[in-house]
């Protein structure tokens, strides 16, 4: 009987050993991943430390220079090596809410670059283009927006939701989005030169809702 018990116990012990080995292996793998992440952070810190040794002006001094150029709040700052030139790169949220990138030479203290953040730049550029387009169209209009508004509201009584000038195949029109008395939205177009109504139609969204 004793021999049988021994035979049963041996596989059980082996299973525990194997399970323990698997656990140790998993722990080793996790430790390795963690170690790799720590090394990456350490390398980045080391890089910043190495660049800081080459800088002749302090981060504090560079910050003052950057904020004098673009007043606002520092969002981020780091040292960078740009083709052999060490610079402090600042991300600054300016007083008007846009984000500006300012680079200061870490040796001379000179501003080497100031530019709007890519996203802000694209949005700002688009807005400027729209405003320019509206201004150009307004020069060609012979009746004022106020006069066109009166004409549009006489045709479709309601509340003006939006108005803009458009060039439709060479004809400049005021396009109105009007929320009428029954709650539907109507699109009314008024010729900006003659004052005539050239189009009245229900908003496409209203049509889709009615179909549903």
C-alpha positions in Angstrom: 0.0 0.0 0.0 2.8 2.3 0.8 4.3 1.9 -2.7 1.0 2.8 -4.3 0.8 6.0 -2.3 4.3 6.9 -3.4 3.3 6.4 -7.0 0.4 8.7 -6.7 2.3 11.4 -4.9 5.2 11.6 -7.4 3.1 12.8 -10.4 1.3 15.3 -8.0 4.6 16.8 -6.9 5.8 16.9 -10.6 2.6 18.8 -11.5 3.3 21.4 -8.7 6.9 21.8 -9.9 5.8 22.3 -13.5 3.1 24.8 -12.5 5.6 26.6 -10.4 8.0 26.7 -13.3 5.3 28.2 -15.5 4.5 30.8 -13.0 8.2 31.7 -12.7 8.4 31.9 -16.5 5.4 34.3 -16.7 6.9 36.4 -14.0 10.1 36.6 -15.9 8.3 37.7 -19.1 6.4 40.4 -17.2 9.6 41.6 -15.5 11.3 41.8 -18.9 8.5 44.0 -20.5 8.6 46.2 -17.4 12.3 46.5 -17.6 12.2 47.5 -21.3 9.7 50.3 -20.6 11.9 51.5 -17.7 15.0 51.5 -20.0 13.1 53.5 -22.7 12.2 56.2 -20.1 15.7 56.2 -18.7 17.2 56.6 -22.2 14.9 59.6 -22.8 15.9 61.1 -19.5 19.5 60.5 -20.3 19.1 62.1 -23.7 17.6 65.2 -22.1 20.4 65.3 -19.5 23.1 65.0 -22.2 21.5 67.9 -24.2 21.2 70.0 -21.1 25.0 69.7 -20.6 25.4 71.3 -24.0 23.0 74.1 -23.4 24.5 77.4 -22.4 21.3 79.1 -21.2 19.0 77.6 -18.6 15.4 76.4 -19.2 14.2 79.2 -17.0 15.9 81.8 -19.2 14.6 80.2 -22.3 11.1 80.1 -20.9 11.2 83.9 -20.3 12.4 84.5 -23.9 9.7 82.3 -25.3 6.9 83.9 -23.3 8.1 87.4 -24.2 7.6 86.3 -27.9 4.3 84.5 -27.3 2.6 85.4 -24.1 0.5 82.5 -22.7 0.8 79.3 -20.7 3.6 76.7 -21.2 2.0 73.3 -22.0 5.2 71.4 -22.7 8.9 72.0 -23.0 11.8 69.8 -24.0 15.3 69.9 -25.4 16.0 68.8 -29.0 19.0 68.4 -31.3 18.1 69.9 -34.7 20.9 69.2 -37.1 23.5 70.0 -34.5 21.7 73.0 -32.9 20.4 72.4 -29.4 17.0 74.1 -28.9 14.4 74.4 -26.3 11.0 73.5 -27.9 8.0 75.1 -26.2 4.3 74.3 -26.7 2.5 77.5 -25.6 -1.2 78.0 -25.3 -1.4 81.7 -26.2 -3.9 84.2 -24.8 -6.3 83.8 -27.7 -6.5 80.0 -27.1 -4.4 78.9 -30.0 -1.3 76.6 -29.5 2.0 78.0 -30.7 5.3 76.2 -31.1 8.3 78.3 -30.1 11.9 77.1 -30.4 14.8 78.9 -28.6 18.5 78.3 -29.4 19.9 76.8 -26.2 23.3 78.4 -26.8 22.4 81.9 -28.0 19.0 82.5 -26.6 17.7 83.5 -30.0 14.2 82.6 -31.3 14.7 80.2 -34.2 11.1 79.3 -34.9 7.6 80.4 -34.1 4.6 78.7 -35.7 1.0 77.8 -35.0 0.2 74.2 -34.1 -0.7 72.2 -37.3 -4.4 71.7 -36.4 -4.8 75.4 -35.3 -3.1 76.5 -38.4 -5.3 74.5 -40.7 -8.5 75.7 -38.9 -7.3 79.3 -38.8 -6.4 79.2 -42.5 -9.8 77.8 -43.5 -11.6 80.5 -41.5 -9.5 83.2 -43.1 -10.3 81.8 -46.6 -14.0 81.7 -45.8 -13.9 85.3 -44.5 -12.0 86.4 -47.5 -14.5 84.7 -49.8 -17.4 86.4 -48.1 -15.7 89.8 -48.3 -15.0 89.3 -52.1 -18.7 88.3 -52.7 -20.0 91.2 -50.7 -18.1 93.6 -53.0 -20.1 92.2 -55.9 -23.5 92.4 -54.2 -25.7 95.4 -55.0 -28.2 95.0 -52.2 -27.3 94.8 -48.5 -27.8 91.8 -46.3 -30.4 93.7 -44.3 -32.4 94.3 -47.5 -32.1 90.7 -48.6 -33.2 89.5 -45.1 -36.4 91.6 -45.3 -37.1 90.1 -48.8 -36.5 86.5 -47.5 -38.6 86.9 -44.4 -41.5 88.4 -46.5 -41.4 85.2 -48.5 -40.9 82.8 -45.6 -41.8 84.3 -42.2 -39.8 82.9 -39.3 -36.4 83.2 -37.7 -33.1 83.5 -39.5 -30.8 80.6 -38.5 -27.9 81.3 -40.9 -27.1 83.5 -43.8 -24.1 83.6 -46.2 -23.2 84.8 -49.7 -22.7 82.2 -52.4 -21.6 82.2 -56.0 -23.9 80.0 -58.0 -22.7 79.7 -61.6 -21.8 83.4 -61.7 -24.9 84.6 -59.8 -24.2 86.0 -56.4 -27.0 85.1 -53.9 -27.7 85.5 -50.2 -28.6 82.0 -48.9 -30.8 82.0 -45.8 -31.7 79.2 -43.5 -35.1 80.1 -42.0 -36.9 78.3 -39.2 -40.5 78.9 -40.2 -43.5 79.3 -37.9 -44.4 75.6 -38.2 -40.9 74.6 -37.0 -39.6 73.4 -40.4 -36.4 74.8 -41.8 -36.6 76.5 -45.2 -33.8 77.5 -47.5 -34.3 80.8 -49.3 -32.0 82.3 -51.9 -32.1 86.0 -52.8 -30.2 87.4 -55.8 -27.7 89.8 -54.4 -27.9 92.1 -57.4 -31.6 92.2 -58.2 -33.2 91.3 -54.9 -35.3 88.6 -56.6 -36.1 85.3 -54.9 -34.3 82.6 -56.9 -35.1 79.6 -54.8 -37.2 78.4 -51.9 -37.1 74.9 -50.7 -37.4 72.8 -47.5 -34.2 71.9 -45.8 -32.9 68.4 -46.8 -32.9 67.2 -43.2 -36.6 68.0 -42.9 -37.3 65.9 -46.0 -35.3 63.0 -44.6 -37.2 63.2 -41.3 -40.6 63.3 -43.1 -39.6 60.2 -45.2 -38.7 58.3 -42.0 
